[in-house]
């Protein structure tokens, strides 16, 4: 006797949509096409939903912190939101160093983590796997906003609110957590088709723009310090136009590298740890600070003491006048600079010295007053003279070799290592938004996973990661990620046998270093890369440019190992 098969026995039933689907649908409705992450038991509802989202690319890393760094660089490179999917407890907490860097660098990372089931929320200590009394509390001091979902119907609005927060000026990371049972529960609502978000814009107040324009227009020695807020806001064109309108020299902070053309006659470049630059900034009668809080690194370790007036444009309210008093404009850098350009006359009069009662007519400028361009050239010459006296030719040649090998359209991501500290001051990225580093929060391990994120964000462009051997040890597992996705990232590892910068700091501070703390046993990086199927070469300073160029030109990932013990240039803040 035979029977006719039922449809259920011949065709697999379509799985029910769940809370996880609502998350992925919401992200897609908001424009996401790429997510980073690492699965965990509580978050499997999210990853199951990804299988039903063919238009969303998932990039999985091997450690949650590295996934966060990759999302950070993706957000910086695209100036868009980078979703990051992780699990409860240990997985969530491992993202914190990366989210701290994203906060410092104004990277719009939307971290979505699972939670214990709803019944376990509230700190009741029910003994669930990964349970924390208050998981969200761990994130509140790190991210812009924290969002918790308790029912499936809350998911689309919560995702939209988190997205809106991440993109509001200034950009930054946010945390959204959703209980495991909410992610897994079937939902009986139509797929999310559209979500509206209205990220906060920060136009400047009119009266402040008028006053800032008045001060800048009347300034005799205006100078501009451009920070990372200029790059994040995409305000480079406005900055250039304003600098040329004012004939104001421009220095960029380490986070603001690329905001102003490096070789422009008004470019002071980024020598912020050189006392000559600090003096130049102090001597401005009006200093315009855009997109910087004048923090530790940007102020030469808080030795900067302005003698003139400060005008500060800053989207982060907490940074306004946090270090120096001035005329503070709580505003987005791009809108504020555009407003200043509209307010200032099309051609300003030539700057003239201020007239004192004992001086002749102000129509007779001082013959000793250099032009702004001449003042910039003299400043950079003094910086070079200081370096020339320190026996640092090897370090300068190595950095020059990296620059020579790197194509102009390349992206570079730098870990916390001596060569990166040189790059902060001395490296020309040749284009905006093309150099990313962990100088905001200062955690190790950023360079290589960030480069993977940048490669996903900028397909077709070569990407360079730079690490020391100590920082590289944080990221070695991601060689598997690079190989799995065949990402075109070249990883330069400067192997000096330990934590080189900490070795220098200890020696300078205490006269000696602790070998147990700073000297490292490390692997054969070339052989280890080969074990992952990643081509690798050991180089030396003479062959570095050629080996790097060859690696960058080859398809897929590669590793270049440079055994070298580098030194930093002498600090100038200790004798200020």
C-alpha positions in Angstrom: 0.0 0.0 0.0 1.4 3.4 -0.9 0.5 6.8 0.2 0.9 10.2 -1.4 3.6 12.3 0.4 2.2 15.4 2.1 3.7 18.8 1.2 5.3 18.9 4.6 7.2 15.7 4.0 8.6 16.8 0.7 9.4 20.5 1.2 11.1 21.9 4.3 8.9 24.2 6.1 10.0 27.8 6.1 11.4 28.6 9.5 9.4 31.1 11.5 10.7 34.6 11.7 12.1 35.5 15.1 13.3 38.4 17.1 16.7 37.9 15.5 15.1 38.5 12.1 13.6 41.8 13.4 17.1 42.9 14.3 18.6 42.1 10.9 15.6 43.5 9.0 15.9 46.7 11.0 19.6 47.0 10.3 18.9 46.4 6.6 16.1 49.0 6.6 18.6 51.5 8.0 21.1 50.9 5.2 23.5 48.3 6.8 25.0 45.9 4.3 27.9 44.6 6.4 28.1 43.4 10.0 31.0 42.3 12.1 30.9 39.9 15.0 31.5 36.6 16.7 28.7 34.2 17.7 27.8 32.9 21.1 25.1 30.7 22.6 22.8 33.5 23.6 23.2 35.4 20.3 22.5 32.5 18.0 19.1 34.0 17.1 20.9 36.9 15.5 23.3 34.6 13.5 20.4 32.3 12.4 18.6 35.4 11.0 21.7 36.3 9.1 21.3 33.2 7.0 18.0 34.7 5.7 19.6 38.0 4.8 21.5 37.5 1.6 22.1 41.2 1.1 24.0 41.5 4.4 27.7 40.6 4.5 28.9 39.0 7.7 32.6 39.3 8.6 33.5 37.1 11.6 36.6 37.6 13.6 38.2 35.3 16.2 38.1 37.6 19.2 35.4 40.0 20.2 37.8 42.9 20.9 39.3 42.5 17.4 35.8 42.4 15.9 35.2 45.7 17.6 38.4 47.2 16.2 37.4 46.0 12.7 34.0 47.7 13.1 35.7 50.8 14.4 37.9 51.2 11.3 35.0 50.3 9.0 32.9 53.1 10.6 35.8 55.6 10.3 36.6 54.7 6.7 32.9 54.9 5.5 31.7 57.5 8.0 28.7 55.1 8.4 27.4 52.9 11.2 29.2 49.6 11.6 27.0 46.9 13.3 28.8 44.6 15.7 27.1 41.4 16.9 28.3 39.6 20.1 27.0 37.4 22.8 26.3 37.9 26.5 28.8 38.3 29.4 32.4 37.5 28.4 31.7 38.2 24.7 30.1 41.5 25.5 32.8 42.6 28.0 35.6 41.7 25.5 34.3 44.5 23.3 34.9 47.2 25.8 38.5 48.2 24.8 37.4 48.5 21.2 34.3 50.5 22.1 36.5 52.8 24.2 38.7 53.4 21.2 35.6 54.0 19.0 34.4 56.6 21.6 37.7 58.4 21.6 37.9 58.3 17.8 34.2 59.1 17.2 33.5 55.9 15.3 29.8 55.0 14.9 29.9 51.4 16.1 26.4 49.9 16.9 27.3 47.0 19.2 24.4 44.6 19.6 24.8 42.0 22.3 22.5 39.3 23.7 21.4 39.1 27.3 20.2 36.4 29.6 16.5 35.6 29.3 14.1 38.3 30.3 13.3 36.5 33.6 17.0 36.9 34.6 17.1 40.7 34.0 17.3 43.0 37.0 20.2 41.4 38.9 18.2 38.6 40.5 21.2 36.1 40.3 19.2 33.2 38.8 22.4 31.4 37.7 22.0 31.8 33.9 25.0 31.2 31.7 27.0 34.4 31.3 24.8 36.2 33.8 25.9 39.6 35.2 24.0 41.6 37.8 23.9 44.6 35.4 25.6 44.0 32.1 24.5 47.4 30.7 26.3 49.2 33.6 29.6 48.0 32.2 29.0 50.1 29.0 27.5 53.3 30.4 30.8 55.0 31.0 32.2 54.0 27.6 29.5 54.4 24.9 27.2 57.3 23.9 24.0 55.5 24.9 22.7 52.2 26.2 19.5 50.5 25.0 17.8 47.4 26.4 15.0 45.5 24.7 12.5 43.4 26.6 10.0 42.4 23.9 10.1 41.7 20.2 7.9 44.6 19.3 10.5 47.0 20.8 13.3 45.8 18.6 12.8 47.9 15.4 12.4 51.2 17.4 15.4 50.3 19.7 17.6 49.5 16.7 16.6 52.8 15.1 17.2 54.8 18.3 20.7 53.2 18.7 21.5 53.9 15.1 20.4 57.5 15.4 22.5 58.0 18.5 25.6 56.5 16.9 25.3 58.9 13.9 24.4 62.0 15.9 27.1 64.6 16.2 29.7 63.6 17.3 29.6 60.0 16.0 30.3 57.4 18.6 29.6 53.8 19.7 26.4 52.7 21.3 25.3 49.5 23.1 22.0 47.6 22.5 21.2 44.4 24.3 18.4 41.9 23.7 17.6 38.9 25.8 18.2 35.4 24.4 14.5 34.4 24.5 13.4 37.6 22.7 15.9 36.8 19.9 14.6 33.3 19.6 10.9 33.8 20.0 8.7 33.6 16.8 7.2 36.9 15.7 3.9 37.4 13.9 4.5 40.8 12.4 5.4 41.9 8.8 9.1 42.2 7.9 10.6 45.6 8.7 10.5 47.6 5.5 11.3 51.1 6.6 12.7 52.9 9.6 13.2 56.7 9.9 16.1 58.1 11.8 17.0 61.7 12.4 20.6 61.9 13.7 21.2 65.0 15.8 22.7 67.8 13.9 24.6 70.6 15.6 24.4 73.9 13.8 26.2 76.7 15.5 24.4 79.5 17.2 24.3 82.6 15.0 25.6 85.0 17.6 28.6 82.8 18.3 29.5 82.5 14.6 29.3 86.3 14.3 31.6 86.8 17.3 34.0 84.1 16.1 34.2 85.6 12.6 34.8 89.1 14.1 37.7 87.8 16.2 39.2 85.8 13.4 38.8 88.6 10.9 40.6 91.0 13.2 43.3 88.7 14.2 46.9 89.6 13.2 48.3 86.1 13.8 45.4 83.6 13.4 46.4 79.9 13.7 44.1 76.8 13.3 44.5 73.5 15.1 42.4 70.9 13.4 41.4 67.7 15.2 39.7 64.4 14.4 36.4 66.1 14.5 37.2 67.7 11.1 37.9 64.3 9.6 34.8 62.6 11.1 32.6 65.5 9.9 34.1 65.5 6.4 35.0 69.2 6.8 38.3 69.2 5.0 37.2 71.4 2.1 35.8 74.0 4.5 38.9 73.9 6.6 41.1 74.5 3.5 38.9 77.4 2.3 38.9 79.1 5.7 42.7 78.7 6.2 43.4 80.2 2.8 40.8 83.0 3.4 42.5 83.9 6.7 46.0 83.0 5.6 46.1 81.0 8.9 48.7 78.3 9.5 47.1 74.9 10.3 48.4 72.2 12.5 46.6 68.9 12.7 46.3 66.7 15.8 47.2 63.0 15.5 43.5 62.2 15.1 43.1 64.9 12.5 45.9 63.8 10.2 44.9 64.3 6.6 42.4 67.1 7.4 44.8 69.6 5.8 47.2 69.0 2.9 50.6 68.1 4.3 52.7 70.1 1.9 50.5 73.2 1.7 52.4 76.4 2.4 50.3 77.0 5.5 50.6 73.4 6.8 52.4 73.1 10.2 51.9 69.4 9.8 51.5 67.4 13.1 54.6 68.0 15.2 52.5 68.6 18.3 55.1 66.9 20.6 57.7 69.4 19.5 58.1 72.5 21.7 58.6 74.7 18.7 55.1 73.9 17.5 53.7 74.4 21.0 55.3 77.9 21.1 53.9 78.7 17.6 50.4 77.8 18.8 50.8 79.7 22.0 51.9 82.8 20.1 48.7 83.0 18.0 46.7 86.1 18.9 43.6 84.0 18.0 43.7 80.3 17.9 40.9 78.4 16.2 40.6 74.9 17.6 38.3 72.7 15.5 37.2 69.2 16.5 39.7 68.8 19.3 39.4 69.0 23.1 43.1 70.0 23.4 43.7 66.9 25.4 47.0 65.4 26.5 48.6 64.6 23.2 47.2 67.6 21.4 48.6 70.0 24.0 52.1 68.5 24.3 51.1 66.8 27.5 49.2 69.8 28.9 52.2 72.2 28.6 50.4 74.3 26.0 49.5 77.8 27.5 47.8 80.1 25.0 48.7 83.7 25.2 46.0 84.9 22.8 42.3 84.2 22.5 41.0 80.7 21.8 37.9 80.0 19.7 36.9 76.3 20.0 34.4 74.4 17.8 33.6 71.1 19.3 30.7 68.7 18.9 31.3 66.9 22.2 29.9 69.2 24.8 32.0 67.9 27.6 35.2 68.9 25.7 34.2 72.6 25.3 36.6 74.7 27.4 37.5 71.5 29.3 41.2 72.5 29.2 41.4 76.1 28.1 38.9 79.0 28.4 37.7 80.5 25.1 34.8 81.2 22.9 33.1 77.8 22.7 30.9 76.8 19.9 29.0 73.5 20.5 28.7 72.6 16.9 29.5 70.1 14.1 32.8 71.1 12.5 31.6 71.1 8.9 28.5 73.3 9.6 30.4 75.7 11.8 33.3 76.2 9.3 30.8 76.7 6.5 29.0 79.3 8.6 32.3 81.1 9.4 33.1 81.2 5.7 29.8 82.7 4.9 30.2 85.3 7.6 33.7 86.4 6.8 34.3 88.7 3.8 35.5 87.2 0.6 38.9 88.8 0.9 40.3 89.9 4.2 42.7 92.8 4.5 46.3 92.0 5.0 47.0 91.4 8.7 48.7 94.3 10.4 50.4 94.6 13.7 48.4 96.0 16.6 49.1 99.7 17.1 50.4 100.9 20.4 50.4 104.5 21.4 54.2 104.8 20.9 54.0 103.3 17.4 53.7 105.1 14.1 50.7 104.8 11.8 49.2 101.3 11.6 49.4 101.7 7.8 53.1 100.9 8.3 53.4 97.2 9.2 56.5 96.0 11.1 59.3 95.1 8.7 60.1 92.2 11.0 56.7 90.6 10.7 57.1 87.4 8.6 54.4 86.3 6.3 52.3 83.3 7.5 53.9 81.1 4.9 57.4 82.2 5.9 56.6 81.6 9.6 55.4 78.0 8.8 58.6 77.3 6.8 60.7 78.6 9.6 58.9 76.5 12.2 59.3 73.3 10.2 63.0 74.0 9.7 63.4 74.3 13.5 61.7 71.0 14.0 64.0 69.4 11.4 67.0 70.9 13.1 66.0 69.5 16.5 65.6 66.0 14.9 68.9 66.3 13.0 70.8 66.5 16.3 69.4 63.3 17.8 70.9 60.6 15.6 67.6 59.3 14.4 68.4 58.7 10.8 67.4 55.0 10.9 64.0 55.8 12.2 63.4 58.5 9.7 64.6 56.3 6.8 62.3 53.4 7.9 59.3 55.7 8.0 60.2 57.2 4.6 60.4 53.7 3.2 56.9 52.9 4.4 55.6 56.1 2.8 57.4 55.3 -0.4 56.0 51.8 -0.6 52.4 52.8 0.2 50.2 53.8 -2.8 48.6 57.2 -2.5 45.1 55.7 -2.3 46.0 53.2 0.5 44.6 53.1 4.0 46.9 52.5 6.9 46.0 51.4 10.4 48.6 51.8 13.2 48.9 50.0 16.5 50.5 51.5 19.6 54.1 51.0 18.7 57.1 53.3 18.3 56.9 53.5 14.5 53.2 54.6 14.9 54.3 57.3 17.3 56.6 58.6 14.7 53.8 58.4 12.1 51.6 60.6 14.3 54.0 63.4 13.9 55.9 62.8 10.7 53.8 60.7 8.3 52.0 62.3 5.4 48.8 60.2 4.7 48.4 62.0 1.4 44.6 61.9 1.6 42.0 62.5 4.2 40.5 59.7 6.4 43.2 57.3 5.3 45.2 56.9 8.5 43.7 55.3 11.6 45.3 54.6 14.9 44.5 53.7 18.5 45.9 57.0 19.9 42.5 57.9 21.4 42.2 55.2 24.0 45.7 53.8 23.5 45.0 50.0 23.7 47.2 47.5 22.1 46.1 45.2 19.3 44.3 47.8 17.1 46.4 47.8 13.9 45.7 44.4 12.2 42.0 43.9 13.0 41.3 47.6 12.1 43.0 47.1 8.8 40.7 44.1 8.1 37.7 46.3 8.8 39.2 49.0 6.5 39.7 46.5 3.7 36.1 45.5 4.0 35.1 49.1 3.8 37.3 50.0 0.9 37.4 47.1 -1.5 40.1 47.5 -4.2 42.3 49.8 -2.1 45.5 48.4 -0.5 45.5 48.5 3.2 48.6 48.5 5.5 48.6 47.5 9.2 51.6 48.4 11.4 52.3 46.7 14.7 55.1 46.0 17.1 55.7 42.4 18.1 54.0 43.0 21.4 50.8 44.4 19.8 50.9 41.8 17.1 50.5 39.1 19.7 47.0 40.4 20.5 45.9 39.9 16.9 47.6 36.7 15.6 44.3 34.8 15.5 43.0 37.2 12.9 45.5 35.9 10.3 42.8 33.2 9.9 40.2 35.9 9.3 42.4 37.6 6.7 42.9 34.3 4.9 39.3 33.2 5.2 38.0 36.4 3.5 41.1 36.9 1.4 41.4 40.5 2.5 44.1 42.6 0.8 45.9 43.6 4.0 49.7 43.8 4.4 50.8 43.5 8.0 54.1 45.1 8.8 55.4 43.8 12.2 58.3 45.7 13.7 60.0 43.1 15.9 62.1 44.6 18.6 61.8 41.8 21.1 59.4 43.4 23.5 57.2 46.3 24.4 59.6 48.8 22.9 57.9 52.1 24.0 57.4 50.8 27.6 61.1 49.8 27.6 61.9 53.4 26.7 59.5 54.9 29.2 60.8 52.7 32.1 64.4 53.5 31.2 63.8 57.2 31.0 61.8 57.3 34.3 63.7 54.8 36.4 67.1 54.4 34.7 66.5 50.7 33.8 63.8 48.5 32.5 62.2 45.3 34.0 63.1 42.6 31.6 60.3 40.3 33.0 57.8 43.0 32.1 59.0 44.4 28.8 61.1 41.7 27.1 59.0 39.1 25.2 59.4 35.6 23.9 57.7 35.6 20.6 57.1 33.3 17.6 58.7 33.1 14.3 56.2 35.4 12.7 57.1 34.4 9.1 56.6 30.7 9.9 53.4 31.4 11.8 51.9 33.4 9.0 52.8 30.6 6.7 50.9 28.2 8.9 47.8 30.2 8.2 48.5 30.2 4.5 49.5 33.8 4.5 52.7 34.8 2.5 55.3 36.3 4.7 58.8 37.7 4.3 61.5 38.9 6.7 63.1 42.2 5.6 65.6 44.8 6.7 65.7 48.6 6.5 67.4 48.5 3.1 64.9 46.2 1.5 61.8 47.4 3.4 60.4 49.7 0.7 60.7 47.1 -2.0 59.4 44.2 0.1 56.4 46.3 1.3 55.6 47.5 -2.2 55.6 43.9 -3.5 53.4 42.7 -0.7 50.9 45.6 -1.1 50.7 44.9 -4.8 50.0 41.2 -4.4 46.4 39.9 -4.0 45.2 38.8 -0.5 46.8 39.1 2.9 50.6 39.2 3.5 53.0 39.8 6.4 56.3 41.7 6.3 58.5 41.3 9.4 61.1 43.9 10.2 63.5 43.1 13.0 64.5 46.6 14.3 64.9 48.3 17.6 63.7 51.9 17.1 64.0 54.9 19.3 61.7 57.8 19.8 62.7 61.5 19.4 63.4 63.3 22.6 60.3 64.6 24.4 60.1 68.4 24.8 57.3 68.7 27.4 59.6 67.7 30.3 61.6 70.9 30.0 58.8 73.2 29.2 
